[in-house]
Amino acid sequence: MFEIGLATPYWMVVLMWVARIVVLVFICTLLAWLGIRALDALTPNIREREHIGESPLSTGLFIAGFFILVGLVIHGAATAHTAVGISPVSFIFDFRTWGLVAVSFAISLLVGIAILKIVDKLTPKIPFLSINKDPKAVGIYVFGYLIFFGLILHAALTTPL
């Protein structure tokens, strides 16, 4: 039998690894949903959730952005530094990583909105709020946010602490 360490069988490590990825994907998906809701609240002149469903293209962009976000989370969780040989519960429910993901979520949301508002002020001839007139433009905007958020979460998951 292939074993890692002194007492943990290989199949147990694989099961723990898969469980950890699934848990992190669910947590990060919940954060992405909260991020879209927060984006709606922080940019009240752009109604993301209202306009996404008005166009099949914007809906497709939203789904594509979501899949990229989930892919980045899965990659980050799969390649994250973890200790082998600890208890399965400590391996799957790594609250240190969860805390880093939560902080990264808050910072990415606030920094992203701040940068959007600063760039909007620095480029007065580009009317950022005009994207609200076309659901496809809103879909592209949310698509970009989901990729931005996925990259932030990937970095949080793979940060060696």
C-alpha positions in Angstrom: 0.0 0.0 0.0 1.3 3.5 -0.9 1.4 5.7 2.2 2.4 9.2 2.9 4.2 9.8 6.2 4.1 7.2 8.8 0.4 6.5 9.2 -1.8 8.2 6.6 -2.8 6.0 3.7 -2.6 7.6 0.2 -6.3 7.1 -0.4 -7.1 9.1 2.8 -4.9 12.0 1.7 -6.6 12.1 -1.7 -10.1 12.1 0.0 -9.1 14.8 2.4 -7.6 16.8 -0.5 -10.8 16.5 -2.6 -13.0 17.4 0.4 -10.9 20.5 1.1 -11.3 21.6 -2.5 -15.0 21.1 -2.4 -15.4 23.0 0.9 -13.2 25.9 -0.4 -15.2 26.1 -3.7 -18.5 26.4 -1.8 -17.1 29.1 0.5 -15.6 31.0 -2.4 -18.8 30.7 -4.4 -20.8 32.1 -1.5 -18.3 35.0 -1.3 -18.6 35.6 -5.1 -22.4 35.8 -4.6 -21.9 38.2 -1.7 -19.5 40.1 -3.8 -22.0 40.7 -6.6 -24.6 41.8 -4.0 -22.0 44.1 -2.4 -21.1 45.4 -5.9 -24.7 46.3 -6.4 -24.8 48.2 -3.1 -21.5 50.0 -3.6 -22.3 51.0 -7.2 -25.9 52.0 -6.9 -26.0 53.6 -10.3 -25.1 50.3 -12.0 -27.8 47.6 -11.4 -25.7 44.4 -12.0 -28.2 41.8 -10.9 -31.1 43.5 -12.6 -29.4 43.8 -16.0 -27.6 40.5 -16.3 -30.7 38.5 -17.2 -31.9 40.9 -19.8 -29.5 39.6 -22.5 -28.4 36.1 -23.3 -24.9 37.5 -24.0 -24.6 39.1 -20.6 -25.9 36.0 -19.0 -23.3 33.9 -20.9 -20.6 36.3 -19.8 -21.7 36.1 -16.2 -21.6 32.2 -16.4 -18.2 32.3 -18.1 -16.8 34.6 -15.4 -18.2 32.4 -12.8 -16.6 29.3 -14.3 -13.2 31.1 -14.5 -13.6 32.2 -10.9 -14.4 28.6 -9.8 -11.5 27.3 -11.9 -9.1 29.7 -10.2 -10.4 28.7 -6.8 -10.0 25.0 -7.6 -6.5 25.6 -8.9 -5.6 27.6 -5.8 -7.0 25.1 -3.4 -5.4 22.2 -5.2 -1.9 23.8 -5.3 -2.1 25.4 -1.9 0.6 24.5 0.7 -0.9 22.1 3.2 0.5 20.0 6.0 0.2 16.2 5.4 -0.2 14.1 8.4 -2.6 16.4 10.4 -6.1 15.3 11.3 -8.6 15.2 8.5 -10.8 17.9 10.2 -7.8 20.3 10.5 -6.8 19.6 6.9 -10.3 20.3 5.5 -11.4 23.0 7.8 -8.3 25.2 7.8 -9.5 28.3 9.5 -6.3 30.1 8.9 -6.8 29.8 5.1 -10.5 30.7 5.5 -9.5 33.9 7.4 -7.1 34.8 4.6 -9.8 34.2 2.0 -12.3 36.4 4.0 -9.8 39.2 4.4 -8.9 39.0 0.7 -12.6 39.1 -0.2 -13.1 42.3 1.8 -9.9 44.0 0.5 -10.5 43.0 -3.1 -14.0 44.4 -3.0 -13.0 47.7 -1.4 -9.9 48.2 -3.5 -11.8 47.2 -6.7 -14.6 49.7 -6.0 -12.1 52.4 -5.0 -10.0 52.0 -8.1 -13.2 52.0 -10.2 -14.3 55.3 -8.6 -10.8 56.9 -8.9 -10.4 55.9 -12.6 -13.9 57.2 -13.2 -13.0 60.6 -11.7 -9.6 60.7 -13.6 -11.3 60.0 -17.0 -14.3 62.4 -17.1 -14.8 62.0 -20.8 -15.4 58.3 -20.4 -18.9 57.9 -18.8 -18.6 54.8 -16.7 -22.2 54.8 -15.7 -23.3 54.6 -19.3 -22.8 50.8 -19.1 -26.0 50.7 -17.2 -27.8 51.4 -20.5 -26.8 48.1 -22.1 -27.1 44.7 -20.3 -24.2 43.4 -22.4 -22.0 46.1 -21.0 -23.1 45.2 -17.5 -22.4 41.5 -18.3 -18.8 42.4 -19.4 -18.3 44.5 -16.3 -19.4 41.7 -14.0 -17.4 39.2 -16.0 -14.3 41.3 -15.3 -15.2 41.6 -11.6 -15.5 37.8 -11.3 -12.1 37.2 -12.9 -10.6 39.9 -10.7 -12.1 38.3 -7.6 -11.0 34.8 -8.8 -7.4 36.0 -9.1 -7.6 37.5 -5.6 -8.9 34.3 -4.1 -6.3 32.2 -6.0 -3.6 34.4 -4.6 -5.1 34.1 -1.0 -5.3 30.3 -1.4 -1.7 29.8 -2.6 0.0 32.3 -0.3 2.5 30.3 1.8 2.0 31.4 5.4 
